[in-house]
Amino acid sequence: MRLPRPQPRPRSEDHLIPLINVVFLMLIFFMVAGQLGVPDPFEVAPPTARDDAALLPAPVELLLAADGRLALAGELVSGDRLEDALLRAGVAAAALEADPPAGPGSSAGPDAPPPIVLKADAGVTAALLRETLERLRLAGLTELGLLTAPAD
């Protein structure tokens, strides 16, 4: 009596599927149960403030048109009278008396001069911008923000 020979099993990778499932389950478990950072040694409840924005002085806006016209805090100013207008706005005098800033991003206290922001037209030439910045530097300003629009 002859018995038929058993057919060899096809070699497939089906036996790896349960292993992959176990690895993914372990990955999910460690992602949920694990800690990514070192916890603080004790809990701290920070103090509350009414409004952080009220502690900082409002910025003074300086507008520069493409034709060279200037406006400080909503009032038209001639280039020759810019320093006087800055003194009236309390920007230049305070900047001259204040200590030099600690660097970009330094926190301004309540006695710090209000920040000045230059909003220049896109058509302003580099020469006109450089001349305006030089006038502001001569008026005693050490920091200036330049408003820009995001690129498309």
ChimeraX attribute file (.defattr): number of C-alpha atoms within 10 A of each C-alpha:
attribute: neighborCount
match mode: 1-to-1
recipient: residues
	/A:1	3
	/A:2	4
	/A:3	5
	/A:4	6
	/A:5	6
	/A:6	6
	/A:7	6
	/A:8	6
	/A:9	6
	/A:10	6
	/A:11	7
	/A:12	7
	/A:13	7
	/A:14	8
	/A:15	9
	/A:16	9
	/A:17	10
	/A:18	10
	/A:19	11
	/A:20	11
	/A:21	11
	/A:22	11
	/A:23	12
	/A:24	12
	/A:25	12
	/A:26	12
	/A:27	12
	/A:28	12
	/A:29	11
	/A:30	11
	/A:31	11
	/A:32	9
	/A:33	9
	/A:34	9
	/A:35	9
	/A:36	7
	/A:37	6
	/A:38	6
	/A:39	8
	/A:40	7
	/A:41	6
	/A:42	5
	/A:43	7
	/A:44	7
	/A:45	5
	/A:46	6
	/A:47	5
	/A:48	7
	/A:49	7
	/A:50	7
	/A:51	8
	/A:52	8
	/A:53	8
	/A:54	9
	/A:55	12
	/A:56	17
	/A:57	15
	/A:58	12
	/A:59	14
	/A:60	19
	/A:61	18
	/A:62	23
	/A:63	20
	/A:64	21
	/A:65	15
	/A:66	14
	/A:67	11
	/A:68	17
	/A:69	12
	/A:70	20
	/A:71	19
	/A:72	20
	/A:73	15
	/A:74	11
	/A:75	11
	/A:76	14
	/A:77	19
	/A:78	14
	/A:79	15
	/A:80	9
	/A:81	9
	/A:82	20
	/A:83	21
	/A:84	14
	/A:85	20
	/A:86	23
	/A:87	15
	/A:88	11
	/A:89	16
	/A:90	14
	/A:91	22
	/A:92	25
	/A:93	18
	/A:94	18
	/A:95	21
	/A:96	14
	/A:97	11
	/A:98	13
	/A:99	9
	/A:100	10
	/A:101	14
	/A:102	9
	/A:103	8
	/A:104	7
	/A:105	7
	/A:106	8
	/A:107	11
	/A:108	15
	/A:109	11
	/A:110	11
	/A:111	10
	/A:112	17
	/A:113	24
	/A:114	20
	/A:115	19
	/A:116	22
	/A:117	17
	/A:118	20
	/A:119	17
	/A:120	19
	/A:121	16
	/A:122	11
	/A:123	10
	/A:124	14
	/A:125	14
	/A:126	9
	/A:127	9
	/A:128	15
	/A:129	17
	/A:130	11
	/A:131	14
	/A:132	18
	/A:133	15
	/A:134	13
	/A:135	16
	/A:136	18
	/A:137	15
	/A:138	12
	/A:139	19
	/A:140	19
	/A:141	21
	/A:142	16
	/A:143	15
	/A:144	14
	/A:145	13
	/A:146	11
	/A:147	12
	/A:148	11
	/A:149	6
	/A:150	5
	/A:151	4
	/A:152	3
